[in-house]
Amino acid sequence: NAGVTQTPKFQVLKTGQSMTLQCAQDMNHNSMYWYRQDPGMGLRLIYYSASEGTTDKGEVPNGYNVSRLNKREFSLRLESAAPSQTSVYFCASSPIRYPHGGNEAFFGQGTRLTVV
Amino acid sequence: ILNVEQSPQSLHVQEGDSTNFTCSFPSSNFYALHWYRWETAKSPEALFVMTLNGDEKKKGRISATLNTKEGYSYLYIKGSQPEDSATYLCAFIGYDSTLTFGKGTMLLVSP
């Protein structure tokens, strides 16, 4: 059982380049999330998708776009990368959606992105 | 932006010490509270899922309590071991399916 699969694991971009981070889960979860991890800041929510067909902004959405392609896949796009977007990105999924809020989230292995 | 606070920010204890951490969260729109353990270079893994006021959960030497009316949860580790060293995260789940994390408590247990 693969769980949550994130690609790529590492990426170096030049300022202004674009890229898409891919995330797929095989657990039939309703909700999917994108977080960024920065030193001293914990996990900050970028965007989330409570269910297939919906997406919503989180705490730090500026500079990002997302697509919930289907129930399995949730991608994060950087249209014009900036050095401030250097971070470790985590995708997560959960069956969370009322009345299933009592279930845990599962995380991908993370993507370490450096923008130079 | 939801305010999910964790304290202390970091903790250094000796093997065998017992310790506890606090997570505070908004009491409105509460649906669930999760605790995760996050080891360096790995992904967070769930410890506990708590939904009811007064919930107490236990897994080995680790336990957690929940007070939704006053908006806090405690995580306890009894007889800390070096392998308990990790960052412990709490996450607030609202009815809108948001999953908001605190900044975590970094625990270091020395032999």
Contacts between the chains, C-beta under 8 A, distances in Angstrom:
chain1	res1	chain2	res2	distance
A	30	B	97	7.8
A	31	B	97	5.1
A	31	B	99	7.5
A	33	B	99	5.8
A	35	B	101	7.5
A	40	B	103	7.3
A	41	B	103	6.6
A	42	B	89	7.0
A	42	B	101	5.5
A	42	B	102	6.3
A	42	B	103	3.5
A	42	B	104	5.2
A	43	B	44	7.6
A	43	B	89	7.0
A	43	B	101	4.3
A	44	B	101	7.8
A	45	B	98	7.1
A	45	B	99	7.1
A	45	B	100	6.3
A	45	B	101	7.7
A	48	B	97	7.0
A	48	B	98	6.5
A	48	B	99	7.1
A	50	B	96	7.0
A	50	B	97	3.8
A	51	B	97	7.8
A	56	B	96	7.9
A	58	B	98	7.4
A	59	B	1	5.4
A	59	B	100	7.7
A	90	B	43	6.7
A	90	B	44	7.8
A	92	B	99	7.2
A	94	B	99	6.7
A	96	B	32	7.7
A	96	B	93	6.0
A	96	B	97	5.2
A	96	B	99	6.6
A	97	B	97	5.3
A	98	B	31	7.1
A	98	B	95	6.2
A	98	B	97	7.7
A	101	B	31	4.2
A	101	B	32	4.5
A	101	B	51	6.8
A	101	B	93	5.3
A	101	B	95	7.7
A	101	B	97	7.7
A	102	B	32	5.5
A	102	B	49	5.3
A	102	B	51	4.8
A	103	B	49	6.5
A	104	B	34	6.0
A	104	B	36	8.0
A	104	B	46	3.4
A	104	B	49	5.3
A	105	B	34	7.0
A	105	B	36	7.9
A	105	B	44	7.9
A	105	B	46	6.9
A	105	B	91	7.3
A	105	B	99	5.9
A	106	B	46	7.9
A	107	B	43	3.8
A	107	B	44	5.3
A	107	B	45	7.7
A	108	B	43	6.6
A	109	B	43	5.8
A	110	B	43	6.3
